[in-house]
Amino acid sequence: MSLVNSLPKIVTGEIMSRAIAFIICLCCSLFFACSSEDSSSTIETPEKSQAGTEGVAEDPVEVDEEQSPEVPDNSTSTNPEIQEQILEPSGIIRTATEVIDASDLGGGILLPLGAAPLPDSFTEVELLIAGDATSYAPLASLTADGFWTFEEDTQQPYKIRVIVRYPPAELFSGVVVSEWMNVTAGVDNSVDWAFLSEEIGREGHAFIGISAQLVGIMGRDTGRIPGGLIDTRGLPTRDPIRYGDLTHPGDEYSFDIFTQASLAASNWLSELYGTERNRLIAVGQSQSAGYLTSYINAIDPIVRVFDGYLIHGRGDGAPNPTLDERLSSVLIREDVDVPVLIFETETDLNVLQYANARQSDTENIRTWEVAGAAHSDTYSLAYPNGLPRQASLGAVIGCENLINDGPQHETLQAAFHQLNNWIATGDAPNSSPRILLEDSEELIIARDEMGIALGGVRTPPVTVPLRILSGDPVATEGFCFLFGDTTELSAETLVSMYGSLDLYVEQLKDAAAESVAKGWLLEVDADIMIEEETQRAISLGLTN
């Protein structure tokens, strides 16, 4: 019996135990995905007027909810010398020496966490990719502005796995999405596939999930996950027939492995389709977003292979590609010459301290900060596992509060859509208003009298609320601090706010139209949201 079918019937017994175990596994992956690396280092930091104070409210009580925080002019780079600093790629793009379709090997794909259902007509295969990977060494000290200079260092052999999900040839868009899978739970976690699979499916993109890091291949017992919930023995141990000869030289080689595997898998798709790809886009969430930040700063100037980047839910840190230190308050270098979209939730700003690494938009950098969204939420639990998207789902993982049921999934799909269009046409998406912070030494989000964040990307659940959505760490049990909070409003409150169901729906549609016009939502997702929020209003007692 699947979780989809069994959940409404779960009361006690083995099925409940398995459901709880599975969800906790996923939560563990999300929790450790945002954990910092073991060591940290303070690096040379330039003047922090851009990184630390933009969007700060001196007095949140007096800030008009409708007023957008001022954002800097983004039409050109803030540094007039940038253009003189841009260098042509200086390194050699090495290619994989072996690409094997593993379909007939062993017991089948050992799927990562976050394995959302395949879109209709999609095919899933696993490739085993081998070659010689390069590590990189810095030529100068690393600064917080991201202007890093690295050179090729040593080489070591590798053999890793890549999961490829793709549409039939007649539906292929020419776009290949390459995800740096998250490994901080001790196994691979394909977070962005879970969030973006609907958009990938309806647009006909192909997807590549890469086990770029050592842990994704060899596993790791974090010591922080209850025994038996996740099999962290590593792929070669779990299926020696399929994975027995996989090898990984260490994460200092993961950057080049990501390059080579992305190219090898996308070239495999090109041969399959008989046509070249149009765009190759790198994506990664949380821990993986930190690695991609370092990739942009250090590796992209050496081997420029990606046409754009989606940096999803990063904190303020990033690893030195030599992995001898973790760096804090790291910006993405302003001279990056392909589009980069940084996508942040409330939780990312304060809990993961991304606010310390805020930067102004430039010609090729956009940042979206989404009000009402949390680092993890009901969707990240529900959709990959066929569970109902309800805030009460947090009870299964021990959260006393209703976890965040905010608009991260919908806005992330819009963000990726806008990024893809930006790469294709050169038309950059709108700049996001920044979420306001209180004038405090601590990173505290400024809120209106209802508790709704001020500023940021605003969608219907925030503009015309039926509940108060927050990314603040309300609960402290286990992993709950990453899942934000949902506070329900009473029927009486809703009547006082909207008067009737019809009047609410009218405002809801207006808010959805505004979000679509600004690019924060795709029309297809806005239509779904209107229907869901209307039904929610009815269930909460709002009538005519």
PANUVO-853945 format. One record per residue (C-alpha): residue number from 0; residue in one letter; z, x, y. Coordinates in nm, 3 decimals, m for minus. Each point is the difference from the previous one (the first is absolute). Layout:
- resi	resn	z	x	y
- NUM	A	Z	X	Y
...
END
This chain:
- resi	resn	z	x	y
- 0	M	0.000	0.000	0.000
- 1	S	m0.095	0.143	0.341
- 2	L	0.233	0.021	0.293
- 3	V	m0.229	m0.242	0.181
- 4	N	0.058	m0.269	m0.255
- 5	S	0.355	0.079	m0.097
- 6	L	0.174	0.040	0.336
- 7	P	0.055	m0.370	0.077
- 8	K	0.160	m0.038	m0.342
- 9	I	0.220	0.310	0.019
- 10	V	0.369	m0.079	m0.025
- 11	T	0.162	0.247	m0.239
- 12	G	m0.083	0.230	m0.288
- 13	E	m0.256	0.266	m0.074
- 14	I	m0.270	m0.134	0.234
- 15	M	0.236	0.011	0.296
- 16	S	0.106	0.352	m0.091
- 17	R	m0.358	0.117	m0.018
- 18	A	m0.090	m0.168	0.329
- 19	I	0.296	0.155	0.178
- 20	A	m0.076	0.340	m0.150
- 21	F	m0.362	m0.018	0.105
- 22	I	0.074	m0.102	0.354
- 23	I	0.275	0.259	0.037
- 24	C	m0.248	0.261	m0.117
- 25	L	m0.234	m0.102	0.275
- 26	C	0.279	m0.002	0.254
- 27	C	0.107	0.345	m0.108
- 28	S	m0.349	0.123	0.060
- 29	L	m0.004	m0.151	0.346
- 30	F	0.344	0.138	0.079
- 31	F	m0.072	0.352	m0.104
- 32	A	m0.344	m0.017	0.154
- 33	C	0.160	0.005	0.340
- 34	S	0.262	0.259	m0.084
- 35	S	m0.025	0.327	0.184
- 36	E	m0.083	0.321	m0.181
- 37	D	0.303	0.199	m0.113
- 38	S	m0.002	0.246	0.287
- 39	S	m0.072	m0.044	0.366
- 40	S	m0.072	0.232	0.286
- 41	T	m0.004	m0.039	0.372
- 42	I	m0.323	0.136	0.137
- 43	E	m0.114	0.098	0.342
- 44	T	m0.026	m0.324	0.191
- 45	P	m0.205	m0.059	0.315
- 46	E	0.114	m0.226	0.279
- 47	K	0.091	m0.332	m0.171
- 48	S	m0.099	m0.249	0.272
- 49	Q	m0.274	m0.131	m0.229
- 50	A	0.178	0.025	m0.329
- 51	G	0.342	m0.137	0.073
- 52	T	0.017	m0.228	0.300
- 53	E	m0.318	m0.209	0.010
- 54	G	0.079	m0.368	m0.034
- 55	V	0.373	0.033	0.082
- 56	A	0.160	m0.296	0.174
- 57	E	0.268	0.086	0.252
- 58	D	0.159	m0.339	m0.039
- 59	P	m0.127	m0.209	m0.292
- 60	V	0.175	m0.312	0.123
- 61	E	m0.216	m0.009	0.311
- 62	V	m0.334	0.072	m0.165
- 63	D	m0.236	m0.295	m0.011
- 64	E	m0.094	m0.080	m0.360
- 65	E	m0.357	m0.064	0.106
- 66	Q	m0.033	0.327	0.185
- 67	S	m0.177	0.276	m0.190
- 68	P	0.144	0.349	0.041
- 69	E	m0.223	0.231	0.194
- 70	V	m0.224	0.223	m0.211
- 71	P	m0.175	0.311	0.122
- 72	D	m0.367	0.023	0.083
- 73	N	m0.172	0.071	m0.327
- 74	S	m0.359	0.035	0.104
- 75	T	0.011	0.379	m0.027
- 76	S	0.227	0.267	m0.134
- 77	T	0.312	0.069	0.203
- 78	N	m0.071	0.371	m0.020
- 79	P	m0.308	0.111	0.203
- 80	E	m0.015	0.326	m0.196
- 81	I	m0.031	m0.172	m0.336
- 82	Q	m0.377	0.013	m0.016
- 83	E	0.006	0.376	0.037
- 84	Q	0.244	0.031	m0.288
- 85	I	m0.205	m0.192	m0.258
- 86	L	m0.135	0.232	m0.265
- 87	E	m0.260	m0.049	m0.265
- 88	P	0.138	m0.020	m0.354
- 89	S	0.074	0.354	m0.103
- 90	G	0.061	m0.025	m0.372
- 91	I	m0.187	m0.045	m0.323
- 92	I	m0.006	m0.347	m0.152
- 93	R	0.064	0.075	m0.365
- 94	T	m0.105	m0.253	m0.258
- 95	A	0.146	m0.110	m0.327
- 96	T	m0.149	0.161	m0.307
- 97	E	0.064	m0.285	m0.245
- 98	V	0.002	m0.380	0.029
- 99	I	0.076	m0.194	m0.320
- 100	D	0.005	m0.376	m0.055
- 101	A	0.324	m0.048	m0.193
- 102	S	m0.078	m0.354	m0.120
- 103	D	m0.018	0.097	m0.368
- 104	L	0.303	0.227	0.000
- 105	G	0.351	m0.088	m0.115
- 106	G	0.168	m0.330	0.065
- 107	G	m0.161	m0.093	0.331
- 108	I	0.092	0.045	0.365
- 109	L	0.367	0.050	0.078
- 110	L	m0.015	m0.199	0.321
- 111	P	0.196	0.103	0.308
- 112	L	0.250	m0.227	0.166
- 113	G	m0.164	m0.232	0.252
- 114	A	m0.282	m0.087	m0.240
- 115	A	m0.106	m0.325	0.167
- 116	P	m0.256	m0.214	m0.184
- 117	L	m0.362	0.107	0.009
- 118	P	m0.221	m0.207	0.228
- 119	D	m0.256	m0.221	m0.172
- 120	S	m0.286	0.196	m0.162
- 121	F	0.168	0.338	0.058
- 122	T	0.015	0.267	m0.271
- 123	E	0.281	0.249	m0.052
- 124	V	m0.046	0.343	m0.159
- 125	E	0.199	0.319	m0.013
- 126	L	m0.158	0.340	0.059
- 127	L	0.146	0.335	m0.100
- 128	I	m0.101	0.257	0.262
- 129	A	0.038	0.378	m0.028
- 130	G	m0.074	0.306	0.210
- 131	D	0.159	0.284	0.195
- 132	A	0.215	m0.109	0.293
- 133	T	0.074	0.199	0.315
- 134	S	0.330	0.031	0.179
- 135	Y	0.022	0.061	0.375
- 136	A	0.209	0.236	0.211
- 137	P	0.082	m0.028	0.373
- 138	L	m0.134	0.252	0.248
- 139	A	0.254	m0.092	0.266
- 140	S	0.328	m0.186	0.037
- 141	L	m0.025	m0.376	m0.034
- 142	T	0.054	m0.204	0.314
- 143	A	0.086	m0.367	0.036
- 144	D	m0.333	m0.080	0.167
- 145	G	m0.182	0.048	m0.330
- 146	F	m0.231	0.276	0.120
- 147	W	0.039	0.201	m0.318
- 148	T	m0.218	0.285	m0.117
- 149	F	m0.023	0.067	m0.373
- 150	E	m0.216	0.211	m0.224
- 151	E	m0.087	m0.009	m0.368
- 152	D	0.248	0.183	m0.219
- 153	T	0.022	0.007	m0.379
- 154	Q	m0.179	m0.195	m0.273
- 155	Q	0.131	m0.158	m0.319
- 156	P	m0.158	m0.225	m0.266
- 157	Y	0.084	m0.370	m0.014
- 158	K	m0.086	m0.309	m0.199
- 159	I	0.118	m0.338	0.128
- 160	R	m0.078	m0.371	m0.033
- 161	V	m0.169	m0.233	0.244
- 162	I	m0.014	m0.380	m0.028
- 163	V	m0.325	m0.152	0.127
- 164	R	m0.042	m0.372	0.075
- 165	Y	m0.343	m0.112	0.106
- 166	P	m0.226	m0.305	0.045
- 167	P	m0.341	m0.057	m0.159
- 168	A	m0.288	0.183	0.168
- 169	E	m0.134	m0.308	0.176
- 170	L	0.335	m0.048	0.178
- 171	F	0.078	0.363	0.085
- 172	S	0.048	0.053	0.374
- 173	G	m0.048	0.375	m0.011
- 174	V	0.364	0.054	0.104
- 175	V	0.236	0.196	m0.227
- 176	V	0.375	m0.020	0.063
- 177	S	0.199	0.297	m0.129
- 178	E	0.378	m0.045	m0.033
- 179	W	0.246	0.288	m0.025
- 180	M	0.234	m0.171	m0.245
- 181	N	0.371	0.012	0.074
- 182	V	0.219	0.187	m0.252
- 183	T	0.354	0.001	0.132
- 184	A	0.123	m0.243	m0.267
- 185	G	m0.091	0.258	m0.263
- 186	V	m0.330	m0.173	m0.085
- 187	D	m0.318	m0.097	0.184
- 188	N	0.018	m0.303	0.228
- 189	S	m0.324	m0.144	0.141
- 190	V	0.160	m0.172	0.300
- 191	D	m0.310	m0.042	0.215
- 192	W	m0.205	m0.138	m0.286
- 193	A	0.260	m0.277	m0.028
- 194	F	m0.018	m0.074	0.374
- 195	L	m0.378	0.036	0.043
- 196	S	m0.152	m0.117	m0.329
- 197	E	m0.098	m0.343	0.137
- 198	E	m0.190	0.153	0.294
- 199	I	m0.153	0.265	m0.226
- 200	G	m0.113	m0.269	m0.242
- 201	R	m0.153	m0.242	0.248
- 202	E	m0.184	0.279	0.186
- 203	G	m0.127	0.171	m0.316
- 204	H	0.158	0.338	0.061
- 205	A	0.075	0.243	m0.281
- 206	F	0.349	0.143	m0.046
- 207	I	0.128	0.335	m0.127
- 208	G	0.369	0.052	m0.083
- 209	I	0.076	0.372	m0.031
- 210	S	0.291	0.167	m0.179
- 211	A	m0.008	0.277	0.257
- 212	Q	0.355	0.127	m0.052
- 213	L	0.179	0.171	m0.285
- 214	V	0.240	m0.288	m0.063
- 215	G	m0.286	m0.244	m0.044
- 216	I	m0.115	0.205	m0.299
- 217	M	0.314	0.156	m0.144
- 218	G	0.261	m0.257	0.106
- 219	R	0.347	0.058	0.136
- 220	D	0.338	m0.152	m0.069
- 221	T	0.132	m0.059	0.350
- 222	G	0.350	m0.061	m0.129
- 223	R	0.021	m0.296	0.232
- 224	I	m0.170	m0.263	m0.213
- 225	P	0.198	m0.182	m0.271
- 226	G	m0.087	0.137	m0.341
- 227	G	m0.291	m0.156	m0.183
- 228	L	m0.146	m0.194	0.290
- 229	I	m0.283	0.246	0.064
- 230	D	m0.149	0.234	m0.259
- 231	T	m0.012	0.327	0.191
- 232	R	m0.085	0.231	m0.288
- 233	G	m0.344	0.079	0.141
- 234	L	m0.348	m0.103	m0.110
- 235	P	m0.055	0.278	m0.261
- 236	T	0.321	m0.095	m0.179
- 237	R	m0.059	m0.373	0.013
- 238	D	m0.355	0.019	m0.137
- 239	P	m0.087	0.351	m0.124
- 240	I	m0.339	m0.111	m0.135
- 241	R	m0.121	m0.126	0.337
- 242	Y	0.195	0.226	0.235
- 243	G	0.112	0.296	m0.210
- 244	D	m0.207	0.262	0.181
- 245	L	0.083	m0.111	0.354
- 246	T	0.148	0.273	0.216
- 247	H	0.114	0.030	0.359
- 248	P	0.078	0.332	0.174
- 249	G	0.241	m0.147	0.256
- 250	D	m0.007	m0.206	0.318
- 251	E	m0.113	0.284	0.223
- 252	Y	m0.334	m0.054	m0.178
- 253	S	0.012	m0.380	0.037
- 254	F	m0.191	0.002	0.328
- 255	D	m0.308	0.162	m0.153
- 256	I	0.041	m0.205	m0.317
- 257	F	m0.016	m0.313	0.216
- 258	T	m0.318	0.130	0.164
- 259	Q	m0.170	0.094	m0.325
- 260	A	0.102	m0.311	m0.190
- 261	S	m0.110	m0.231	0.284
- 262	L	m0.342	0.164	0.009
- 263	A	m0.038	0.016	m0.378
- 264	A	0.094	m0.365	m0.056
- 265	S	m0.213	m0.126	0.288
- 266	N	m0.294	0.209	m0.128
- 267	W	0.056	m0.155	m0.343
- 268	L	m0.032	m0.340	0.165
- 269	S	m0.316	0.110	0.182
- 270	E	m0.157	0.099	m0.332
- 271	L	0.109	m0.328	m0.153
- 272	Y	m0.150	m0.203	0.285
- 273	G	m0.302	0.222	0.057
- 274	T	0.080	0.009	0.372
- 275	E	0.205	0.215	0.232
- 276	R	0.324	m0.123	0.151
- 277	N	0.004	m0.080	0.370
- 278	R	0.363	0.078	0.073
- 279	L	0.298	0.165	m0.167
- 280	I	0.335	m0.115	0.142
- 281	A	0.339	0.151	m0.088
- 282	V	0.309	m0.224	m0.015
- 283	G	0.365	0.057	m0.084
- 284	Q	0.335	m0.171	0.054
- 285	S	0.347	0.139	0.080
- 286	Q	0.043	0.337	m0.174
- 287	S	m0.376	0.020	m0.051
- 288	A	m0.055	m0.077	0.369
- 289	G	0.209	0.308	0.077
- 290	Y	m0.220	0.213	m0.225
- 291	L	m0.313	m0.143	0.162
- 292	T	0.144	0.085	0.342
- 293	S	0.024	0.363	m0.112
- 294	Y	m0.347	m0.026	m0.153
- 295	I	m0.148	m0.110	0.333
- 296	N	0.180	0.272	0.193
- 297	A	m0.059	0.290	m0.238
- 298	I	m0.280	m0.072	m0.247
- 299	D	m0.245	m0.234	0.174
- 300	P	m0.108	0.273	0.246
- 301	I	m0.080	0.224	m0.299
- 302	V	m0.178	m0.242	m0.233
- 303	R	m0.101	m0.317	0.180
- 304	V	m0.091	m0.249	m0.275
- 305	F	0.165	m0.329	0.104
- 306	D	m0.157	m0.233	0.251
- 307	G	0.332	m0.151	0.105
- 308	Y	0.368	m0.038	m0.085
- 309	L	0.245	m0.290	m0.031
- 310	I	0.351	0.139	0.046
- 311	H	0.227	m0.280	m0.120
- 312	G	0.374	m0.018	0.053
- 313	R	0.078	0.366	0.069
- 314	G	0.326	0.132	0.132
- 315	D	0.020	0.277	0.256
- 316	G	m0.026	0.284	m0.252
- 317	A	m0.271	0.184	m0.189
- 318	P	0.005	0.286	m0.250
- 319	N	m0.119	0.349	0.074
- 320	P	m0.299	0.026	m0.239
- 321	T	0.165	0.308	m0.149
- 322	L	0.290	m0.237	m0.085
- 323	D	0.263	0.250	0.110
- 324	E	0.136	m0.238	0.261
- 325	R	m0.012	m0.359	0.124
- 326	L	m0.088	m0.036	0.367
- 327	S	0.137	m0.269	0.231
- 328	S	m0.147	m0.183	0.301
- 329	V	m0.356	0.096	m0.097
- 330	L	m0.292	m0.148	0.191
- 331	I	m0.357	m0.028	m0.123
- 332	R	m0.214	0.256	0.179
- 333	E	m0.187	m0.150	0.293
- 334	D	m0.326	0.179	m0.075
- 335	V	m0.055	m0.173	m0.334
- 336	D	m0.367	m0.096	0.014
- 337	V	m0.002	m0.294	m0.243
- 338	P	0.179	m0.334	0.053
- 339	V	0.368	m0.019	m0.093
- 340	L	0.195	m0.326	0.001
- 341	I	0.379	0.031	m0.020
- 342	F	0.164	m0.320	m0.124
- 343	E	0.376	m0.043	0.047
- 344	T	0.258	m0.272	m0.061
- 345	E	0.335	m0.054	0.167
- 346	T	0.175	0.181	m0.284
- 347	D	m0.226	0.301	0.035
- 348	L	0.090	0.030	0.367
- 349	N	0.378	0.007	m0.036
- 350	V	0.104	0.061	m0.361
- 351	L	m0.273	0.257	m0.072
- 352	Q	0.016	0.117	0.364
- 353	Y	m0.372	m0.014	0.070
- 354	A	0.093	m0.075	0.363
- 355	N	0.075	0.373	0.029
- 356	A	m0.365	0.074	m0.080
- 357	R	m0.168	m0.264	0.213
- 358	Q	m0.310	0.115	0.180
- 359	S	m0.248	m0.139	0.247
- 360	D	m0.330	m0.135	m0.122
- 361	T	m0.296	0.231	0.041
- 362	E	m0.371	m0.026	m0.061
- 363	N	0.056	0.020	m0.377
- 364	I	0.359	m0.117	m0.044
- 365	R	0.135	m0.354	0.008
- 366	T	0.351	m0.114	m0.083
- 367	W	0.099	m0.352	m0.102
- 368	E	0.368	m0.092	0.006
- 369	V	0.051	m0.338	m0.165
- 370	A	0.282	m0.223	0.120
- 371	G	0.176	m0.199	m0.270
- 372	A	m0.107	0.234	m0.281
- 373	A	0.211	0.223	m0.227
- 374	H	m0.080	0.313	m0.200
- 375	S	0.023	m0.206	m0.320
- 376	D	m0.004	m0.378	m0.024
- 377	T	m0.052	m0.301	m0.221
- 378	Y	m0.371	0.068	m0.036
- 379	S	0.054	0.354	m0.127
- 380	L	0.221	m0.144	m0.273
- 381	A	m0.182	m0.321	m0.073
- 382	Y	m0.375	0.055	0.000
- 383	P	m0.034	0.300	m0.234
- 384	N	0.220	m0.175	m0.254
- 385	G	m0.124	m0.358	0.026
- 386	L	0.325	m0.127	0.147
- 387	P	0.043	m0.266	0.269
- 388	R	0.008	0.134	0.355
- 389	Q	0.343	m0.120	0.103
- 390	A	0.270	0.166	0.209
- 391	S	0.256	m0.099	m0.262
- 392	L	m0.171	0.240	m0.241
- 393	G	0.229	0.266	0.138
- 394	A	0.286	m0.148	m0.204
- 395	V	m0.162	0.137	m0.315
- 396	I	0.051	0.355	0.130
- 397	G	0.350	m0.069	0.126
- 398	C	m0.069	m0.073	0.367
- 399	E	0.249	m0.246	0.143
- 400	N	m0.231	m0.090	0.287
- 401	L	m0.344	m0.155	m0.001
- 402	I	m0.234	0.299	0.010
- 403	N	m0.285	0.032	0.248
- 404	D	m0.288	m0.241	m0.050
- 405	G	m0.201	0.135	0.290
- 406	P	m0.366	0.060	0.075
- 407	Q	m0.045	0.360	m0.123
- 408	H	m0.256	m0.080	m0.271
- 409	E	m0.221	m0.205	0.230
- 410	T	0.011	0.241	0.293
- 411	L	m0.056	0.304	m0.222
- 412	Q	m0.316	m0.159	m0.138
- 413	A	m0.117	m0.059	0.357
- 414	A	0.088	0.359	0.089
- 415	F	m0.206	0.138	m0.286
- 416	H	m0.289	m0.232	0.087
- 417	Q	0.011	0.119	0.361
- 418	L	0.020	0.364	m0.110
- 419	N	m0.304	m0.039	m0.223
- 420	N	m0.196	m0.164	0.281
- 421	W	0.113	0.272	0.241
- 422	I	m0.137	0.268	m0.233
- 423	A	m0.327	m0.187	m0.051
- 424	T	m0.072	m0.098	0.361
- 425	G	0.213	0.219	0.225
- 426	D	0.170	m0.310	0.145
- 427	A	0.371	0.077	0.001
- 428	P	0.249	m0.281	m0.067
- 429	N	0.227	m0.127	0.273
- 430	S	0.301	0.209	0.082
- 431	S	0.325	m0.152	m0.114
- 432	P	0.281	m0.075	0.239
- 433	R	0.298	0.204	m0.114
- 434	I	0.314	m0.162	m0.130
- 435	L	0.269	0.037	0.265
- 436	L	0.312	0.204	m0.063
- 437	E	0.332	m0.029	0.173
- 438	D	0.099	0.270	0.246
- 439	S	0.230	0.170	m0.246
- 440	E	0.045	0.332	m0.178
- 441	E	m0.047	m0.192	m0.322
- 442	L	m0.329	m0.158	m0.106
- 443	I	0.079	m0.366	0.057
- 444	I	m0.276	m0.260	0.028
- 445	A	0.026	m0.220	0.307
- 446	R	0.009	m0.371	m0.085
- 447	D	m0.007	m0.332	0.181
- 448	E	0.280	m0.255	m0.010
- 449	M	m0.120	m0.125	m0.341
- 450	G	m0.003	0.348	m0.152
- 451	I	m0.379	0.045	m0.001
- 452	A	m0.129	0.348	0.083
- 453	L	m0.159	0.044	0.341
- 454	G	m0.349	0.144	0.029
- 455	G	m0.221	0.120	m0.283
- 456	V	m0.274	m0.176	m0.194
- 457	R	0.097	m0.367	0.003
- 458	T	m0.121	m0.250	m0.257
- 459	P	0.066	m0.374	m0.043
- 460	P	0.326	0.035	m0.197
- 461	V	0.135	0.200	0.296
- 462	T	m0.166	m0.187	0.287
- 463	V	0.087	m0.351	m0.128
- 464	P	0.284	0.072	m0.241
- 465	L	0.135	m0.218	m0.275
- 466	R	0.245	0.277	m0.097
- 467	I	0.113	0.324	0.161
- 468	L	m0.167	0.302	m0.162
- 469	S	0.149	0.345	0.040
- 470	G	m0.051	0.348	m0.139
- 471	D	0.355	0.107	0.081
- 472	P	0.214	0.111	m0.294
- 473	V	0.220	m0.309	m0.016
- 474	A	0.115	0.046	m0.359
- 475	T	0.125	0.325	m0.149
- 476	E	m0.002	m0.071	m0.371
- 477	G	m0.219	0.233	m0.203
- 478	F	m0.348	m0.001	0.148
- 479	C	0.044	m0.303	0.221
- 480	F	0.008	0.189	0.329
- 481	L	m0.376	0.056	m0.030
- 482	F	m0.076	m0.369	m0.040
- 483	G	0.109	m0.129	0.339
- 484	D	0.124	m0.353	0.048
- 485	T	m0.105	m0.364	0.031
- 486	T	0.225	m0.248	0.183
- 487	E	m0.091	m0.363	m0.049
- 488	L	0.007	m0.249	0.286
- 489	S	0.137	m0.349	m0.046
- 490	A	m0.209	m0.315	0.025
- 491	E	0.191	m0.094	0.314
- 492	T	m0.086	0.332	0.161
- 493	L	m0.366	m0.035	m0.093
- 494	V	m0.013	m0.351	0.146
- 495	S	0.154	0.124	0.324
- 496	M	m0.258	0.282	0.015
- 497	Y	m0.316	m0.188	m0.095
- 498	G	0.073	m0.374	0.016
- 499	S	m0.218	m0.096	m0.295
- 500	L	m0.207	0.141	m0.284
- 501	D	m0.328	m0.070	0.180
- 502	L	0.115	0.181	0.313
- 503	Y	0.116	0.296	m0.209
- 504	V	m0.332	0.020	m0.186
- 505	E	m0.184	m0.008	0.332
- 506	Q	0.199	0.302	0.121
- 507	L	m0.042	0.168	m0.338
- 508	K	m0.378	m0.028	0.016
- 509	D	m0.003	0.131	0.357
- 510	A	0.210	0.300	m0.103
- 511	A	m0.225	0.067	m0.299
- 512	A	m0.311	m0.017	0.218
- 513	E	0.156	0.248	0.243
- 514	S	0.089	0.240	m0.283
- 515	V	m0.355	m0.020	m0.137
- 516	A	m0.147	0.058	0.347
- 517	K	0.213	0.313	0.047
- 518	G	m0.087	0.128	m0.347
- 519	W	0.352	m0.025	m0.140
- 520	L	m0.109	m0.250	m0.267
- 521	L	m0.323	m0.066	m0.186
- 522	E	m0.116	m0.358	0.023
- 523	V	0.022	m0.051	m0.376
- 524	D	0.363	0.113	m0.003
- 525	A	0.078	m0.200	0.314
- 526	D	m0.126	m0.316	m0.170
- 527	I	0.222	0.069	m0.301
- 528	M	0.294	0.070	0.229
- 529	I	m0.051	m0.329	0.187
- 530	E	0.011	m0.192	m0.327
- 531	E	0.304	0.188	m0.129
- 532	E	0.197	m0.035	0.323
- 533	T	m0.087	m0.369	0.028
- 534	Q	0.132	m0.062	m0.350
- 535	R	0.307	0.206	0.084
- 536	A	0.064	m0.215	0.308
- 537	I	m0.022	m0.316	m0.210
- 538	S	0.237	0.143	m0.260
- 539	L	0.249	0.086	0.275
- 540	G	0.004	m0.359	0.120
- 541	L	m0.234	0.006	0.300
- 542	T	m0.175	m0.338	0.016
- 543	N	m0.193	m0.219	0.243
END
